[in-house]
Amino acid sequence: MEIAIVGAGIGGLTLAAGLSSDGHDVTVFERAGDLGEVGAGIQLSPNGTRVLLGLGLDAGLRTIGTAAQRSVFRRWNDDREIAASKLGEIAESRWGAPFYSVYRPDIIQLLSSACGQVDFFFDAQVVSVAEVGDQVAVQLTESDEHLFDLVVGADGIHSAVRSSLWGAQPARFSGVVAYRALVPFEFASDLPVDFTVRLGPGGHVVSYFIGKDQRYLNLVALADDRSWELESWTEPVAASVLQEQFSAWSPTVRRLLGAVEDSVFRWALYDREPLPTWGKGRVTLLGDACHPMVPFMAQGACQAIEDADVLRRCLARQGTIVDALQRYEEARRDRTALVQTMSMANATTFHLPDGDLQRERDEFLNLVAKTGPGLAANFDWLYNPRDDLNA
Ligand SMILES: Cc1cc2nc3c(=O)[nH]c(=O)nc-3n(C[C@H](O)[C@H](O)[C@H](O)COP(=O)(O)OP(=O)(O)OC[C@H]3O[C@@H](n4cnc5c(N)ncnc54)[C@H](O)[C@@H]3O)c2cc1C
């Protein structure tokens, strides 16, 4: 089949790699001038890495990934451990695939290395898509139109493909602002190789090492803040703004925030309600284009990777394109809607002010961590292998 993918993010590239290795003729339209991602970290849980291993990227992943040893919740003001569970050594035995933290540009680079046969068009902003008989026209400018057997919109939260199908609708501001910053290893070398979430009133701070030899500690500091609504990964802000916002937090947090490299970037977080129907006919959506979520479960990219895997397998089965896209959507809709909803709920749970509810939350986390397999068991439904097509 001649297949167009709109968007060369993590979702679009995973799909491009899979479909081209199945022998399809794949074209990717990307509005940016080249392949790239913002210089921040991302966690790839076993439900995502399993698919990447299937694309033959195991050696590459091992090279670019850091495997955190534990997942730890700490208190915001004194770093006291609320609950912890083993991660690195149990990920493969419990869920059958590794759990890695990576530098975003590295994972894009790795995925693109699996896209050898794919045709890339850069500086190619898709304006709209429309079915024309049994093909789909991808419109770049008025005079620049390309025809395909099917089109997948993997063009992010403000997807033009989604707007073509369902009309343009504004995304929903979550009321939470994220600051992202990288701390060079030498300023964090005394810290354990943990994935750490510090929970505090009106905010939380996530930290984990990324890259080869744990080159950086990736910091994402999140704060309830309705006064800033600009959604841009590249909006620099003085480090002092971030330091001021978290000035009452623990000495470790303050030390790390004092050591951030270069600029700090600020990003207002948006999501959308689950979409009742994703595609129409020979056009479908994938990743943030159909289920954008706030990052409080670290699942947006992993769900996009899962989408790519299921869509690829649906297209490999007997049947028409329209049936395959329908099966894909039915297999994915409920699961992604659940993850979207749970992610947003975490904003409330993570940002509780100190008091009765916060103590109940912490006691619950601690109890779960100490019982049986601990916190890890809470993630079995998310990380374990599943057969979406028969789900
Ligand atoms: C602070 C933060 C932390 C996060 N941490 C994690 C994490 O740890 N783990 C995780 O799994 N997820 C995480 N996420 C979520 C994750 O980043 C996204 O869900 C994921 O990147 C979505 O991938 P995508 O390919 O669907 O879309 P995108 O990455 O948005 O890619 C869309 C691509 O389409 C292109 N494009 C857009 N419009 C057009 C057009 N009209 N024509 C052509 N090209 C177009 C864009 O330039 C872009 O390259 C986090 C998000 C945030 C904000």
The ligand as an SDF file (V2000), in Angstrom:
LIG
                    3D

 53 58  0  0  0  0  0  0  0  0999 V2000
    6.6790   17.5110   30.2250 C   0  0  0  0  0  0  0  0  0  0  0  0
    6.3350   16.2590   29.4500 C   0  0  0  0  0  0  0  0  0  0  0  0
    6.8910   15.0490   29.8150 C   0  0  0  0  0  0  0  0  0  0  0  0
    6.5460   13.8670   29.1440 C   0  0  0  0  0  0  0  0  0  0  0  0
    7.0990   12.6810   29.5380 N   0  0  0  0  0  0  0  0  0  0  0  0
    6.7290   11.5430   28.9180 C   0  0  0  0  0  0  0  0  0  0  0  0
    7.3080   10.2900   29.3190 C   0  0  0  0  0  0  0  0  0  0  0  0
    8.1640   10.2440   30.2150 O   0  0  0  0  0  0  0  0  0  0  0  0
    6.9130    9.1530   28.6680 N   0  0  0  0  0  0  0  0  0  0  0  0
    5.9810    9.1830   27.6540 C   0  0  0  0  0  0  0  0  0  0  0  0
    5.6380    8.1200   27.1010 O   0  0  0  0  0  0  0  0  0  0  0  0
    5.4310   10.3640   27.2490 N   0  0  0  0  0  0  0  0  0  0  0  0
    5.7880   11.5290   27.8420 C   0  0  0  0  0  0  0  0  0  0  0  0
    5.2700   12.7180   27.4250 N   0  0  0  0  0  0  0  0  0  0  0  0
    4.2900   12.7240   26.3060 C   0  0  0  0  0  0  0  0  0  0  0  0
    4.9720   12.6380   24.9620 C   0  0  0  0  0  0  0  0  0  0  0  0
    5.9660   13.6480   24.8270 O   0  0  0  0  0  0  0  0  0  0  0  0
    3.9710   12.7920   23.8340 C   0  0  0  0  0  0  0  0  0  0  0  0
    2.7990   12.0910   24.1310 O   0  0  0  0  0  0  0  0  0  0  0  0
    4.5490   12.2170   22.5440 C   0  0  0  0  0  0  0  0  0  0  0  0
    5.7020   12.9320   22.1850 O   0  0  0  0  0  0  0  0  0  0  0  0
    3.5150   12.2740   21.4120 C   0  0  0  0  0  0  0  0  0  0  0  0
    4.1070   11.7650   20.2550 O   0  0  0  0  0  0  0  0  0  0  0  0
    3.3730   11.9410   18.8540 P   0  0  0  0  0  0  0  0  0  0  0  0
    4.2940   11.3320   17.8550 O   0  0  0  0  0  0  0  0  0  0  0  0
    1.9840   11.4640   18.9460 O   0  0  0  0  0  0  0  0  0  0  0  0
    3.2580   13.5220   18.6210 O   0  0  0  0  0  0  0  0  0  0  0  0
    4.3810   14.6720   18.6060 P   0  0  0  0  0  0  0  0  0  0  0  0
    5.5940   14.2850   19.3680 O   0  0  0  0  0  0  0  0  0  0  0  0
    3.6870   15.9270   18.9730 O   0  0  0  0  0  0  0  0  0  0  0  0
    4.8010   14.7230   17.0740 O   0  0  0  0  0  0  0  0  0  0  0  0
    3.9830   15.3230   16.1040 C   0  0  0  0  0  0  0  0  0  0  0  0
    4.8570   15.6640   14.8940 C   0  0  0  0  0  0  0  0  0  0  0  0
    4.0030   16.1470   13.8610 O   0  0  0  0  0  0  0  0  0  0  0  0
    4.5430   17.3260   13.2930 C   0  0  0  0  0  0  0  0  0  0  0  0
    3.4100   18.0840   12.7740 N   0  0  0  0  0  0  0  0  0  0  0  0
    2.4500   18.7340   13.4890 C   0  0  0  0  0  0  0  0  0  0  0  0
    1.5400   19.2890   12.6750 N   0  0  0  0  0  0  0  0  0  0  0  0
    1.9230   18.9720   11.4070 C   0  0  0  0  0  0  0  0  0  0  0  0
    1.3730   19.2340   10.1260 C   0  0  0  0  0  0  0  0  0  0  0  0
    0.2330   19.9360    9.9640 N   0  0  0  0  0  0  0  0  0  0  0  0
    2.0080   18.7730    9.0210 N   0  0  0  0  0  0  0  0  0  0  0  0
    3.1760   18.0350    9.1590 C   0  0  0  0  0  0  0  0  0  0  0  0
    3.7410   17.7560   10.3600 N   0  0  0  0  0  0  0  0  0  0  0  0
    3.1140   18.2070   11.4590 C   0  0  0  0  0  0  0  0  0  0  0  0
    5.2820   17.9830   14.4450 C   0  0  0  0  0  0  0  0  0  0  0  0
    6.2840   18.8880   13.9930 O   0  0  0  0  0  0  0  0  0  0  0  0
    5.8690   16.7720   15.1790 C   0  0  0  0  0  0  0  0  0  0  0  0
    7.1170   16.4060   14.6580 O   0  0  0  0  0  0  0  0  0  0  0  0
    5.6140   13.9120   28.0690 C   0  0  0  0  0  0  0  0  0  0  0  0
    5.0660   15.1410   27.6810 C   0  0  0  0  0  0  0  0  0  0  0  0
    5.4180   16.3020   28.3570 C   0  0  0  0  0  0  0  0  0  0  0  0
    4.8090   17.5930   27.9360 C   0  0  0  0  0  0  0  0  0  0  0  0
  1  2  1  0
  2  3  1  0
  2 52  2  0
  3  4  2  0
  4  5  1  0
  4 50  1  0
  5  6  2  0
  6  7  1  0
  6 13  1  0
  7  8  2  0
  7  9  1  0
  9 10  1  0
 10 11  2  0
 10 12  1  0
 12 13  2  0
 13 14  1  0
 14 15  1  0
 14 50  1  0
 15 16  1  0
 16 17  1  0
 16 18  1  0
 18 19  1  0
 18 20  1  0
 20 21  1  0
 20 22  1  0
 22 23  1  0
 23 24  1  0
 24 25  2  0
 24 26  1  0
 24 27  1  0
 27 28  1  0
 28 29  2  0
 28 30  1  0
 28 31  1  0
 31 32  1  0
 32 33  1  0
 33 34  1  0
 33 48  1  0
 34 35  1  0
 35 36  1  0
 35 46  1  0
 36 37  1  0
 36 45  1  0
 37 38  2  0
 38 39  1  0
 39 40  1  0
 39 45  2  0
 40 41  1  0
 40 42  2  0
 42 43  1  0
 43 44  2  0
 44 45  1  0
 46 47  1  0
 46 48  1  0
 48 49  1  0
 50 51  2  0
 51 52  1  0
 52 53  1  0
M  END
$$$$
